[in-house]
Amino acid sequence: MNANANFFHLHLVSDSTGETLTTVARAAAAQYSGFTPVQHVHPLVRTDRQLDKTLAELEAAPGIVLYTIVTKELSIRLERFCEEQGLPCISVLAPVFEVFGRYLNVDQSYRAGAQHDMDAGYFRRIEALNYTMAHDDGQKPEDLDAADVVLIGISRTSKTPTAIYMANRGVKTANVPVVQGIALPPPLFVAMKPLIVGLVASPERIAHVRQNRILALGVKSFDTSYVDRQSIAQELTHMRRICSDQGWPLIDVTRRSIEETAAAVLALQRDRK
């Protein structure tokens, strides 16, 4: 690869959805800020014909190859091809499988897509997602006590994306907006089951996100206090006071990604249990 180039091809070859590879690739690429990966995702590669198509794309756009293929014959073909082409090729899960096999003293099943079985965990995630979507932005407050987690916060504190992310991990998550002058739903104050967490951010970040939102929607006329930093600071003070009075924990999402915010919420939930 040209050392002066600021991009490189990154091929993610999977016999399943490719979600695992995408996560690993994102984490690795983030450590090399001077370079931008051009990702080529090749999911559901389970037959020779499907692999043939992938190999043709590798030849057309050579680069780093990460793969999660459990079928020996296909993985051997892929590695041999990459060796012939002089391409780096890494089985992301192979070291993990080796450790599991040695520790458990059992053979690997070599079953493609086993992590996506429609088992009890799968249906728990679907149930959580259905609940979360039905209880977005303060909807159906009467059954908040059925939630595992309730997120509260002023506008643009990432309540909805965080809730959806957590739902995909089987956590039934509702979110309730905090608006000055509008009372929070009474069921929120008597809910015993869920962990209730307040999300806050700096006035600067919230103002920036709100301004971008307005621009994206093409709104020409709006209440300027919505993006005014002083007004936002007052909203945040109101929000913090509510959480302090109720003993609800706060998480500052100013410099957190959705994933990091969710991890912090789940850590609070574990401590509570």
N, C-alpha and C positions, 0 to 999 in steps of 0.2 A: 504493500500500500504506500502511496506517496506520503512521505512524512509531513509534507506541508498542507495536505488536505485537512479540512476541518470536519469531514464526515467519513463514515465507513459503513459498509453493509453488515447487517447483523441478522442472521437467519435463525429463527426459532422453530424447530421441527418437533412436533408432538403427535402422539397417537391419541391424544385427548383434546381438550379445548385450547391448550397452550397457556392457560392462566398462570400456572406455576412458573413457566419460562418467562413470561412477560414480567412477573414480579421480580424474579432474579435478575433479569436483564436491566430492568429499570434501576435496581439498587446498585448494580455494578457500573452502569454507564454514568450514574450520577457522580462517581468518583473521578471522572475525566471530563472536567468542565470545558476543556478546549476542543472537544470533539463531539459531534452529533451523530448518533446511530440512525441509519436508515433501516427501519425494522421491516423484515419480511416474515410474517407469521404463516406457518404451514401446519394447520391443525388437522386432526383426524387422519393422520398418515398411518394406515393399517394394512395396506396391500402393496404388492410390488408395483402395480400400476400407479398408485398414488405416490409412491416413492420416486418412480421414474420422473414424474412431473416436477417433484421437488428438486431432484438432482439437476434437471435441465435449468431450473431457475437459479440454482447455486452456480452453475457454470456461467450463466449469463451475467450474474452479479456476484462475483466472489467476495467472501468476507468471513467473519467469525461465525461458526455454527455451534449453537447450543441445542441439545436435544433431550427429550424424554420419551424414548421409545423402548418398551419393555420386551418386544419380540426380538429374540436374538438374531434371527436371520436378517431382519430389516436393519437393525442397529449395526451389524457387521458390514452390510452393504454400504450404509451411509458412511461409516468410518473409513472403509477402503477407498471409497470415491474421494473423500476429503483428503486422504493421504496422497492419492494420485494427483490431485489438483493443488496440493500444497496449502490446504486450508486448515486452520485450527478448528478442532472438533471436540466438544466436551459433552459427556453424558452427565447432566446436572445431578441426577438422582443416584448414579452408580455408587458413589462413596457412602451415601445414606443407606442404600440397600445392603451394602457389604457389612456395615456396622449392625444393622438390624438382624441380618442373618446370623452373624457370629454371636450376638448377645442372646437371641432367642433360640438359636440352634435349630432352625427350621429353614426349609428351602423357600425361595421366593415363588409366588404364584404365577408371575409373568402375565398378569391379566390387564389388558389395556383399559384405561378409563375407570379403574376400580374405585377411585375416590369419588366418582359421580354416581355411585349406585343409588337407586331410589329406596333408601332405607329410612329408618326412623328419623335420622338426622336431616335427611333431605326434606321430609315432610314438615319437620319442625321449622326449617328455614322458610319454606313456602308459607306456612301459617304465620310466621313472624313478619314476612314481607306483606302479606295481605293485611294484617293488623296495622302495620306501620303506614301503609298507603291510605288506609281508611281513617287514620287518626293524625293525618298531617295538618299542620297549621291550625291546631285547636279544634279540629272536627271531632264530633262524638265524645264530648268531655264526660258524659255520664258513665262511661265504662273505662275511665283512666286506670282504675284499680286493677284492671286485667293486664296492664303493661308490666314489663320487666324494668323498663327505664322510661322516664319522662324528661325530655329536654325542654328547658324554657330559656327565652332570651328575646332581646329586641330584634328588629328586622335586620337581616344580613349578618347573622352570627353563625351561619352554616348549620342551622338546626336540621333542615330537611335532608341535605346530603349525608350528614353524620348519622341521622336516624336510619336512612336507607342502607348505608354501609353496615351498620350494626345489625339490621334485619337480615342481611345476607349472611350473617354469622349466627342466625337463630335467636336473636335477641328482639323481643317484641318492644318496639320503641315508638312512643308517641311524642309529639312536640307541640308546645303551646307558646304562642307569641305573647310578649309582654309589651303592652301599649299604655302609655300614661293616659289616665282619664278613663280607661276601660278596665273594669274589674276582672280579675282572673276567675275562671270557673270554680265554683265552690267544691266540686268533687276533687279538685287538685289538692285541697287542704286537708281532706280526710282520707286520701288514698294511703293505704298501709303497705301494700305489696311493692310498688315500684320504688326504685331509687330515683329521686328527683334531683336533677343537676342543672345549674344555671350556666349558660355560656355567655361570655363577655369578650370584648376585644377593645383595642384602642379606638378613640374617636376618629383618628386619622384613617385607620384601616376601614372602619365602617363607612366613613364618608366617601372614601375612594371606591369601595364596592358598590355603594348606592349610586354614585355618579355614573359608574359604568353600566349599571342596571338600567338607569334612565336613558342613557344613550342607546343601549341595545334595543330598548322598547320603542325608541323614537318619540318619547313623550316631550311635548313642547311646553306644556303648562303644568306646574306642580308646586306643592308647598315647599318653599325654599328651606324651611326648617328641617326638612327631611335629610338634607345634605350639609346642614350647618353644624360645624364641629361643637359649638357651645351647646346647641340643642341636643346633640347626640350625647354629650357628656352628662347632661341632665337626665336623659333616658337611662344611661348606664348607672348613674347614682340611684335612681329609682329602682332599677333592677337589683343592684347590690343590696339595697336596704331590704327588699322583699326576701332575698335569700338569707340575709343575716337574721332577720326576724324569725324565719322558719327553720333555721339551722340547715339549709340546703347547701351543699358544696358548690363552689364556683370553679370553672375552668376558663382560663384566658386563652382564646384561640388565635390571638394576633399573629403569632409566628408558628402556628401548628397547621399541619396538613389535616385533611379529613381523617386519614388513617391514624394519625397521632392523637387527635382528639378522641376518636373512638377507643383507642388503647387506654387513654387516661380514664375515660368513663368506665370501661370494663375493669380497670384496676380498682376503682372506687367500689364497684359492685362486688368484686371478690373480697375486698376488705370488709364490706358490710355483712357479707355472708359469714 
